[in-house]
Amino acid sequence: MNKPENVYLSDDSTAVIIIDQTLLPGETRLAELREPEELFEAIKSLRVRGAPAIGIFAAYALYVLARQIGAEHEDAAAFNAKVRNYSDMLASARPTAVNLAHSFKG
């Protein structure tokens, strides 16, 4: 029996898919997240839980958001500024998750 992964990238790389941890153990429901606000909310509201899962989720979320920025054909400086803003936003979702904040430091 294959267990579903709790955090993964969609096949087209435009969304992060999670098992909504707030519904467990009574219900197992996947959530497909792609907008900055819903990616932030998933960390903040503990829809994704556990340091490893949060780290993986945040990396995928930043990747999805960076692809969206790239689709706007921005110059490198504007792209970097937006990626930094998104990484700061994601890190602020769990201010006590020290490793999350460190994962965005270059």
DAWOKA-V157896 format. One record per helix or strand of 3 or more residues. SS is the DSSP state (alpha for helix, beta for strand). FROM is the first residue (numbers start at 0). LEN is the number of residues. Records with the same first field share a line. If there is no record, write none. Layout:
SS=FROM-LEN, FROM-LEN
This chain:
beta=6-3, 15-4, 29-4
alpha=20-3, 35-9, 50-21, 75-17, 97-6
